[in-house]
Amino acid sequence: MPDYYVQEYIQSGELIALLENYQPSDEGVWALYPHNRHLSPKVRVLLDYLSEHLD
């Protein structure tokens, strides 16, 4: 399972991480939008925020 689902339980000791050396690399997050249209300011702000905070 992705860390963000279980991190709280691992930190509390309720779960124990196994096979950490065999975890796949992190998955990407994709934002899909039409390139041939003008983006609304709200969408541009969201894309900029995600770009900054998910790297």
Secondary structure, DSSP 8 states (H G I E B T S, - for coil): --HHHHHHHHHHTSS----GGG------------TTS---HHHHHHHHHHHHH--
